Amino acid sequence: SIIIVFRASALMFSFSRDPAFILLVSAALWATWQHCYLRKQDELPQEPLIKIWEAHLAHEFDADQKSTKLTLATMTSNATVNHVPTLIGGRGKRLLSHFYQNHFIFKNPAMDMKLIKRTASRNFDESSGSLVDEMVVSFWHDKEVDWLVPGLKPTGLLVSLPLVVSVDFLRLAAPWPDDPYDGWRIHSERIYWDQATVLQQLRKLVPGNPVEENLPMSGSDQASKVLDFNSVPENELLKGTESYAAMDLE
């Protein structure tokens, strides 16, 4: 590989007879090669992002690690969460604390999440990054699932759906000592799935039958909220859930 780099540089710049120029270019190419290919596995650019994201998921879904406090510890103070098809989530730790505690972490049925593909990267200046997970989520609908089908009573039916999560990260300007995430925090989550396939599996959207009223779904507001989080109010569909009356988000 070293020989290839130096031969390539010599070939590319053979028009120049200045040995110092060729040596300079070769050194630059060699440094780039080292940066891209010789880093240890634990130093890969995406590694810190994956570490904090997997910790976040564990505190949301792992029965032994569920914690609203630890989930929020992986996020920025002004983080946003947007479950796109239902427009459920929120901005900031106060609202998200209530959402996670009352509508998500401790309300979900046991879920099997099979990762299909993960793509992660961070900017060259290491101030921000992104991650996209493509997965298949399966569960028995034996509890109300407020973020997915708010207001629908348990049916006991099996649901399996493709789901995509898009995550943005920011890095704190001055991480505190012994920060387990090296200053990285989750700044936004956008979660996408096809609501029609969920409702069909729950027998609420049956081809050939009249469409039921007040099904938990939304329209063009989805696109508006993805473009501008503040353009559309969130959690309107949570008004049909049992725990909505206890919400104090003003």
C-alpha positions as CSV (number, residue, x, y, z in Angstrom):
1,S,0.0,0.0,0.0
2,I,2.9,2.4,0.8
3,I,4.4,1.7,-2.6
4,I,1.1,2.3,-4.3
5,V,0.7,5.7,-2.7
6,F,4.2,6.8,-3.6
7,R,4.0,5.5,-7.1
8,A,0.6,7.2,-7.6
9,S,2.0,10.5,-6.4
10,A,5.1,10.1,-8.7
11,L,2.9,9.3,-11.6
12,M,0.5,12.2,-11.0
13,F,3.2,14.7,-10.7
14,S,5.8,13.3,-13.1
15,F,5.5,16.5,-15.1
16,S,7.5,18.2,-12.3
17,R,11.2,17.6,-12.0
18,D,11.4,19.1,-8.6
19,P,12.1,16.3,-6.1
20,A,11.1,18.4,-3.2
21,F,7.6,19.0,-4.8
22,I,7.1,15.3,-5.4
23,L,8.2,14.4,-1.9
24,L,5.9,17.0,-0.4
25,V,2.9,15.6,-2.3
26,S,3.8,12.0,-1.5
27,A,4.0,12.9,2.2
28,A,0.6,14.5,2.1
29,L,-0.9,11.5,0.3
30,W,0.7,9.1,2.8
31,A,-0.7,11.2,5.8
32,T,-4.1,11.0,4.3
33,W,-3.8,7.2,3.8
34,Q,-2.8,6.8,7.4
35,H,-5.7,8.9,8.6
36,C,-8.2,7.0,6.6
37,Y,-7.0,3.4,6.9
38,L,-4.7,3.0,9.8
39,R,-6.9,4.1,12.7
40,K,-7.7,1.6,15.4
41,Q,-11.2,0.2,15.5
42,D,-12.0,2.2,18.7
43,E,-10.8,5.4,17.0
44,L,-13.1,5.1,14.0
45,P,-15.0,8.4,13.4
46,Q,-18.4,6.9,14.0
47,E,-17.5,4.9,17.1
48,P,-18.5,7.6,19.7
49,L,-21.8,8.1,17.9
50,I,-22.7,4.4,18.0
51,K,-21.7,4.1,21.6
52,I,-24.0,6.9,22.8
53,W,-26.8,5.8,20.5
54,E,-26.7,2.2,21.8
55,A,-26.7,3.5,25.3
56,H,-29.7,5.6,24.5
57,L,-31.5,2.6,23.1
58,A,-30.6,0.4,26.1
59,H,-32.1,3.0,28.5
60,E,-35.3,3.0,26.4
61,F,-35.8,-0.7,25.7
62,D,-33.6,-2.9,27.8
63,A,-35.7,-4.1,30.8
64,D,-32.6,-4.1,33.1
65,Q,-31.5,-0.6,32.0
66,K,-34.7,1.4,31.5
67,S,-34.3,4.9,32.9
68,T,-35.7,8.2,31.9
69,K,-32.9,10.1,33.6
70,L,-30.2,8.1,31.8
71,T,-32.0,8.4,28.5
72,L,-32.0,12.2,28.9
73,A,-28.3,12.1,29.9
74,T,-27.5,11.1,26.3
75,M,-29.3,14.1,24.8
76,T,-28.7,17.9,24.5
77,S,-30.8,20.2,26.6
78,N,-32.8,21.3,23.6
79,A,-33.1,17.9,21.8
80,T,-36.1,17.1,19.7
81,V,-37.9,13.8,19.1
82,N,-40.4,13.4,16.3
83,H,-42.3,10.2,15.6
84,V,-43.2,11.4,12.2
85,P,-46.4,9.5,11.3
86,T,-48.1,10.4,14.6
87,L,-46.4,13.8,15.3
88,I,-45.6,12.6,18.8
89,G,-42.5,13.6,20.8
90,G,-41.3,17.0,21.9
91,R,-38.4,19.4,22.4
92,G,-36.3,20.0,25.5
93,K,-35.7,17.9,28.5
94,R,-38.8,18.9,30.5
95,L,-41.3,17.8,27.9
96,L,-39.2,14.8,26.8
97,S,-38.9,13.7,30.5
98,H,-42.6,13.6,30.8
99,F,-43.0,11.9,27.4
100,Y,-40.4,9.2,28.1
101,Q,-41.7,8.6,31.6
102,N,-45.4,8.5,30.9
103,H,-45.8,7.5,27.2
104,F,-42.7,5.6,26.1
105,I,-40.0,3.9,28.2
106,F,-42.4,2.2,30.7
107,K,-45.4,1.9,28.4
108,N,-44.0,-0.1,25.6
109,P,-44.6,-3.8,25.3
110,A,-41.5,-6.0,24.8
111,M,-40.1,-5.3,21.4
112,D,-37.8,-7.2,19.2
113,M,-35.6,-4.9,17.0
114,K,-33.6,-6.4,14.2
115,L,-31.1,-4.1,12.8
116,I,-30.9,-4.3,9.0
117,K,-28.4,-1.5,8.2
118,R,-26.6,1.3,10.0
119,T,-24.9,4.3,8.6
120,A,-23.0,6.8,10.8
121,S,-20.6,9.6,10.2
122,R,-19.3,12.8,11.8
123,N,-18.1,16.1,10.4
124,F,-14.4,16.6,9.8
125,D,-14.3,19.2,12.6
126,E,-15.9,16.6,15.0
127,S,-18.6,19.1,16.1
128,S,-21.6,17.2,14.7
129,G,-22.6,13.9,13.3
130,S,-25.4,11.7,12.1
131,L,-26.7,8.1,12.2
132,V,-29.4,6.3,10.3
133,D,-30.7,2.9,11.5
134,E,-32.9,0.7,9.3
135,M,-34.6,-2.0,11.3
136,V,-37.6,-4.3,11.6
137,V,-39.5,-4.0,14.9
138,S,-41.9,-6.7,16.1
139,F,-44.1,-6.9,19.2
140,W,-47.4,-8.2,20.6
141,H,-49.9,-5.5,20.9
142,D,-50.8,-6.4,24.5
143,K,-50.4,-2.8,25.8
144,E,-51.2,0.6,24.5
145,V,-48.3,1.9,22.4
146,D,-48.8,5.7,22.7
147,W,-46.2,6.8,20.2
148,L,-47.2,4.3,17.5
149,V,-51.0,3.9,17.8
150,P,-52.1,6.3,20.4
151,G,-55.6,5.7,21.8
152,L,-55.9,2.2,20.4
153,K,-56.7,-0.4,23.1
154,P,-54.6,-3.6,23.1
155,T,-55.7,-6.1,20.5
156,G,-53.3,-9.0,21.4
157,L,-52.2,-9.1,17.7
158,L,-48.6,-9.4,16.5
159,V,-47.2,-6.4,14.7
160,S,-44.1,-6.3,12.6
161,L,-43.0,-3.1,10.8
162,P,-40.0,-1.7,9.0
163,L,-38.8,1.4,10.8
164,V,-36.1,4.0,10.1
165,V,-34.5,6.3,12.7
166,S,-32.5,9.4,11.6
167,V,-30.4,10.8,14.5
168,D,-28.4,14.0,14.6
169,F,-25.6,14.6,17.2
170,L,-23.7,17.6,18.5
171,R,-20.5,17.6,20.5
172,L,-20.3,19.8,23.6
173,A,-17.7,22.6,23.3
174,A,-16.1,21.7,26.7
175,P,-16.9,18.1,27.7
176,W,-16.5,17.5,31.4
177,P,-13.8,15.1,32.7
178,D,-14.6,11.4,32.5
179,D,-17.6,12.1,30.2
180,P,-18.5,8.5,29.0
181,Y,-19.6,9.9,25.6
182,D,-16.6,12.2,25.1
183,G,-18.9,15.3,24.8
184,W,-21.2,13.8,22.2
185,R,-25.0,14.1,22.7
186,I,-28.1,13.3,20.7
187,H,-29.7,16.5,19.3
188,S,-32.6,15.2,17.3
189,E,-34.4,12.0,16.4
190,R,-36.8,11.5,13.5
191,I,-38.6,8.1,13.4
192,Y,-40.3,7.0,10.2
193,W,-42.6,4.0,9.5
194,D,-45.6,3.2,7.3
195,Q,-48.7,3.7,9.5
196,A,-50.9,1.9,7.1
197,T,-49.1,-1.4,7.6
198,V,-49.4,-1.1,11.3
199,L,-53.2,-0.3,11.2
200,Q,-53.8,-3.1,8.7
201,Q,-52.1,-5.7,11.1
202,L,-54.2,-4.4,13.9
203,R,-57.3,-4.8,11.7
204,K,-58.2,-1.2,11.9
205,L,-57.5,-0.5,8.2
206,V,-59.0,-3.4,6.2
207,P,-58.9,-3.3,2.4
208,G,-62.5,-3.2,1.0
209,N,-64.0,-2.1,4.3
210,P,-65.0,1.5,5.3
211,V,-62.2,3.4,6.9
212,E,-62.8,3.9,10.6
213,E,-63.0,7.4,12.0
214,N,-60.3,8.9,14.3
215,L,-57.5,6.5,13.4
216,P,-54.1,7.6,14.7
217,M,-52.5,9.0,11.6
218,S,-51.7,12.4,10.1
219,G,-51.3,14.0,6.7
220,S,-49.2,16.8,5.2
221,D,-48.3,18.0,8.7
222,Q,-45.7,15.2,8.7
223,A,-43.7,17.0,6.0
224,S,-44.2,20.4,7.6
225,K,-42.8,19.2,10.9
226,V,-39.8,17.5,9.4
227,L,-38.9,20.7,7.6
228,D,-39.6,22.9,10.7
229,F,-40.1,21.2,14.0
230,N,-42.0,24.2,15.5
231,S,-44.4,24.6,12.5
232,V,-46.8,21.9,13.8
233,P,-47.8,21.2,17.4
234,E,-46.9,17.7,18.6
235,N,-48.8,15.2,20.7
236,E,-52.3,16.1,19.5
237,L,-53.0,12.4,19.1
238,L,-52.0,11.7,22.7
239,K,-55.2,13.4,23.8
240,G,-56.9,10.0,23.2
241,T,-54.7,8.2,25.7
242,E,-55.4,7.4,29.3
243,S,-52.4,9.3,30.7
244,Y,-52.8,12.5,28.7
245,A,-54.9,14.2,31.5
246,A,-51.8,14.0,33.7
247,M,-49.6,16.0,31.2
248,D,-48.4,19.4,32.4
249,L,-46.3,20.7,29.5
250,E,-47.2,24.4,29.5
